Amino acid sequence: MNSLIVRQVGLPPPLIAVPATPEGKPLHVVEIVGTQPPEEGPHEGANGANAVNDTDRLGATRLVERLVERLSGSGGIRFTVVCPSEGPFAERIRSLGAETVIVAMPEDPPWHAIQVLVGLIRNRQAEVLHAHLPNAHRLAGLAGGLTRTPVLSTVQGQQLDMPDLEVHRLIASQLSVVTEASYFHALGLGIAPERISCEPIEADTPEDVAAGSLEALGQRLRALGGTSASRGAAQARALAQPLTGSGGALGR
């Protein structure tokens, strides 16, 4: 991989200025992981058209562990990790100090999973959703759209899958890719450069090399969380509105 190009495309896009976190409160990010590591069992959609290979599964789960380990606490971010099943991966996340929520994540998100994530966002005042793999991106897109919570999805592999493109176009989610090939593939599909960045990191990337990509992802998450105050106020007003009648939210 050409290091010059990596530096160019790996820069986070100019989303918004990153404000100081109010009163030192850490940013609350919900990591939605659409699988468990390969050694813990098959992917829920392994037999479907959108099967996820073991390399992408390992890359996604390892990335989440590294993010939680590096950016929790002193990194100014508080993590909650949504996993599809219990197991050693979920236990490792808990040992790193992150809250862990278990909910099934098939390729087509069930209503129960959407309700769980919406309840988590509202109850825990989550400010950003960070999805990993297409099934998680779909779930994050639906829950993020309902709660007006920004979504960043990290795409593994050499190209964007159709589910990632569909969700991106539906809710204008932000994208992060881990290879140059997928970055230029996304641009070729018409995705705006300011909505995508490349943070090259794989499961076996050495820690010192991965540090820059992890910090870049942290910067993007903080930038996306910068409008949380106004978004939260809007959500509170929406929840307080009556659902029927000429003066209600549905009558306007």
C-alpha positions in Angstrom: 0.0 0.0 0.0 1.4 3.4 -1.0 1.9 5.4 2.2 1.5 8.7 0.5 -2.0 7.9 -0.7 -2.9 6.4 2.7 -2.1 9.7 4.3 -4.1 11.6 1.8 -7.3 9.6 1.9 -7.0 8.7 5.6 -7.6 12.3 6.7 -11.0 12.7 8.4 -13.4 14.9 6.4 -14.2 18.4 7.6 -17.5 17.5 9.3 -17.9 20.2 11.9 -15.6 21.9 14.5 -15.1 19.6 17.5 -16.5 21.4 20.5 -15.4 20.9 24.1 -17.5 18.3 25.9 -19.9 20.0 28.3 -18.6 20.0 31.8 -16.1 17.3 31.0 -18.9 14.8 30.3 -17.5 12.0 28.0 -19.1 11.5 24.6 -21.4 8.4 24.7 -20.8 6.2 21.6 -22.7 3.0 21.0 -20.7 0.5 19.0 -23.0 -1.9 17.1 -21.1 -5.1 16.1 -22.9 -7.3 13.6 -21.0 -10.4 14.4 -18.7 -12.3 16.9 -15.1 -13.3 16.1 -14.9 -16.3 13.7 -13.7 -18.7 16.4 -16.9 -18.1 18.4 -19.3 -19.5 15.8 -20.9 -18.7 12.5 -22.2 -15.4 11.4 -26.0 -15.1 11.6 -26.3 -14.4 7.8 -23.6 -16.9 6.8 -25.9 -18.8 4.4 -27.5 -15.7 2.8 -26.6 -13.5 -0.1 -24.8 -11.0 2.1 -22.5 -13.5 3.8 -19.6 -11.9 5.7 -16.3 -13.6 5.4 -14.1 -14.5 8.4 -11.5 -11.8 7.6 -14.1 -9.1 7.8 -15.6 -10.5 10.9 -12.2 -10.6 12.7 -11.3 -7.1 11.4 -14.6 -5.7 12.7 -14.5 -7.3 16.2 -10.8 -6.5 16.7 -11.3 -2.9 15.7 -14.0 -2.5 18.3 -11.8 -3.9 21.0 -9.0 -1.5 20.0 -11.3 1.5 20.0 -12.7 0.7 23.4 -9.3 0.0 24.9 -7.6 3.2 23.4 -10.4 5.8 23.6 -12.3 5.0 26.8 -11.8 7.2 29.8 -8.8 9.5 29.1 -9.9 9.4 25.4 -13.0 11.3 26.3 -15.4 8.6 25.1 -17.8 6.3 27.0 -18.6 3.1 25.0 -21.6 0.9 25.1 -21.2 -2.2 22.8 -24.1 -4.0 21.3 -23.2 -7.6 20.4 -25.3 -10.3 18.7 -24.5 -13.0 21.3 -22.7 -13.7 24.6 -19.2 -15.2 24.5 -15.5 -14.5 25.0 -15.7 -11.3 22.8 -18.5 -9.8 24.9 -16.6 -10.7 28.1 -13.4 -9.0 26.8 -15.4 -5.9 26.0 -16.8 -5.9 29.6 -13.3 -6.3 31.0 -12.3 -3.1 29.2 -15.0 -1.2 31.1 -17.7 -0.9 28.5 -21.3 -1.7 29.0 -22.4 -4.6 26.8 -25.9 -5.2 25.5 -26.8 -8.4 23.7 -29.4 -8.4 20.9 -29.8 -10.6 17.8 -28.8 -9.0 14.6 -30.0 -10.9 11.5 -29.6 -9.4 8.1 -33.1 -7.8 8.3 -33.4 -6.1 11.7 -36.4 -7.4 13.7 -38.7 -5.0 15.4 -37.4 -6.2 18.8 -33.8 -5.2 18.0 -34.9 -1.8 16.8 -36.9 -1.2 20.0 -33.9 -2.3 22.1 -31.5 0.1 20.4 -34.0 3.0 20.4 -34.5 2.4 24.2 -30.8 2.3 24.8 -30.2 5.5 22.9 -32.9 7.4 24.8 -32.2 5.9 28.2 -28.5 6.2 28.1 -28.4 9.4 26.1 -26.3 8.0 23.4 -24.8 10.7 21.0 -23.3 8.6 18.2 -23.9 5.2 16.7 -20.9 3.4 15.2 -21.8 0.3 13.1 -19.7 -2.6 11.9 -20.8 -4.8 9.1 -23.9 -4.4 6.9 -26.5 -5.9 9.3 -25.3 -3.6 12.1 -25.4 -0.6 9.7 -29.1 -1.4 8.8 -30.0 -1.6 12.5 -28.1 1.6 13.3 -29.7 3.3 10.4 -33.2 2.5 11.5 -32.7 3.4 15.1 -30.6 6.4 14.3 -33.3 7.7 11.9 -36.0 7.3 14.6 -34.0 9.0 17.3 -32.1 11.6 15.1 -28.8 10.1 16.2 -25.8 10.4 13.8 -24.5 7.1 12.4 -20.9 6.3 11.3 -20.4 2.9 9.7 -17.0 1.3 9.3 -16.9 -0.9 6.1 -14.5 -3.8 6.0 -13.2 -5.4 2.8 -12.3 -4.2 -0.7 -15.6 -2.7 -1.7 -18.9 -1.3 -0.4 -21.8 -3.8 -0.3 -25.2 -2.8 -1.5 -26.7 -2.8 2.1 -24.1 -0.2 3.2 -24.8 1.9 0.1 -28.6 1.7 0.6 -28.4 2.8 4.3 -26.0 5.6 3.5 -28.3 7.0 0.9 -31.4 6.6 3.0 -30.2 8.4 6.2 -26.9 10.1 5.0 -24.8 8.1 7.4 -21.1 8.7 7.5 -18.7 6.0 6.2 -15.2 4.9 7.2 -13.4 2.3 5.1 -10.2 0.3 5.9 -8.7 0.0 2.4 -7.9 2.3 -0.5 -9.8 0.1 -2.9 -13.1 0.5 -1.0 -12.4 4.3 -0.6 -12.1 4.8 -4.4 -14.9 2.3 -5.0 -17.2 4.4 -2.8 -16.2 7.6 -4.7 -16.9 5.8 -8.0 -20.4 5.0 -6.7 -21.0 8.8 -6.2 -20.5 9.1 -2.4 -19.5 12.6 -1.5 -15.8 12.8 -0.4 -16.8 14.8 2.7 -19.0 11.8 3.9 -16.3 9.2 3.7 -12.7 8.7 5.0 -10.1 5.9 4.9 -8.7 4.7 8.2 -6.4 1.8 7.1 -6.5 -0.8 9.9 -6.8 -4.6 9.8 -6.9 -7.3 12.5 -3.2 -7.9 12.3 -2.0 -4.3 12.0 0.6 -3.6 14.7 -0.5 -1.4 17.5 1.9 1.5 16.7 0.7 1.6 13.1 -3.0 1.3 14.1 -2.7 4.2 16.5 -3.2 6.9 13.9 -6.3 5.2 12.4 -7.8 4.8 15.9 -7.3 8.5 16.7 -8.8 9.5 13.4 -11.9 7.5 14.1 -12.1 9.0 17.6 -11.9 12.5 16.0 -14.8 11.6 13.6 -16.9 10.3 16.5 -16.3 13.4 18.5 -17.2 15.6 15.5 -20.4 13.7 14.9 -21.4 14.1 18.6 -20.8 17.8 18.5 -24.5 18.6 17.7 -25.8 16.4 20.5 -27.3 19.2 22.6 -29.5 20.6 19.8 -30.4 17.1 18.6 -31.4 16.1 22.1 -33.6 19.1 22.6 -35.3 18.4 19.3 -35.9 14.8 20.3 -37.3 15.8 23.6 -39.8 18.2 21.9 -40.8 15.5 19.5 -41.5 13.0 22.3 -43.6 15.7 24.1 -45.8 16.4 21.1 -49.2 14.8 21.0 -49.5 12.2 18.3 -53.0 13.2 17.0 -55.0 16.3 16.5 -54.6 19.4 14.4 -52.0 20.9 16.8 -50.0 17.7 17.1 -46.9 16.5 15.4 -48.9 14.5 12.8 -51.3 17.4 12.1 -48.7 19.8 11.0 
